[in-house]
Amino acid sequence: MAGRVHTLYEAVAVLADGRRKPCYLALVKHEPTPEYALLSLVKEDGDSGPYLRTAEVLPVYEDLRHTLRGETTMELSFGARSDGSLFAFQFQSADCALNVKAHLTKAIRLAQQDNFVFNGPSHAWTKPYISKESKSGGQYLSLTGLSVHFMFLTHAHVCT
């Protein structure tokens, strides 16, 4: 299945210990299906540039693309395990968070079968839930029992 980068986002990863890492997020369109994937490219200490972590691929669809399209500066947050793998989204809109809940559930189910989707033991994954507590005021789609840090979006570049 071919993929094309639709939008590239500049971001800063805020780690649990307070350190910040520059990173990139790519919204990729899988041709010819309507499916999109959000890929995280993280610049590790000492690296010459960002690289793709395959464990951080999560499926998203047209509803999420429409939410992101046209935004040049916005805040989009991700929960992550201590090894940097993503497991959650945070949006200001609860409806938008609910839209991606099913896709997260599917990804977790794949992770339980094969650790290729998420780095980590299968017993560490549980069902996603909507938490009403959020530092930014929006609802937060998360997983239970895992540590959290956030990636704050700073800029978006639409690729034509």
Residue, then its C-alpha position, 0 to 999 in steps of 0.5 A: m500500500a503506497g503512502r503520501v505525506h499530507t501534512l508535516y508537523e513540527a513538534v516538541a516532545v515534553l518528557a516525563d522528566g521535563r526534558r524537551k525533544p524536537c520531533y515531527l509528526a507526519l499525517v500520511k494518506h494511504e493510497p488508494t484507501p481513505e485511511y490516514a496514519l499519524l507517524s511520529l519522527v523523533k530526533e533522539d539525542g546525538d542524532s543527525g535528524p529525526y527518524l521514524r519509529t514504526a511502533e508509533v503508527l496509529p490509524v486515523y481517518e477523514d474526520l481527523r484530517h478535516t480537523l487538522r486541515g487548514e491549521t497553521t498553529m494549533e495544540l495537539s497532545f499525545g500520551a506516551r510511554s516512557d520509551g516514547s511510543l505513543f498511545a493517546f491523543q488529546f483534543q479540545s473537542a470531546d467529539c473528536a477524541l471519541n472519533v479516534k477511540a475506535h481506531l486506538t482500540k483496533a491498534i491496541r488489539l493488534a499490539q496484543q497480538d504482535n508487539f510490532v504496533f506498540n513497543g511493550p508487553s501485551h499485558a500492559w495495554t488496556k481499553p482506552y477511556i475518556s478522562k474529564e481531567s485535562k490541563s488544557g481544559g479539553q477531554y483526554l483520551s488515554l489508557t490506564g496504568l501507563s506513564v504520560h508525557f506530551m508532544f505539543l504541536t508548534h507548526a504545520h506544513v501542508c505538503t502538496 
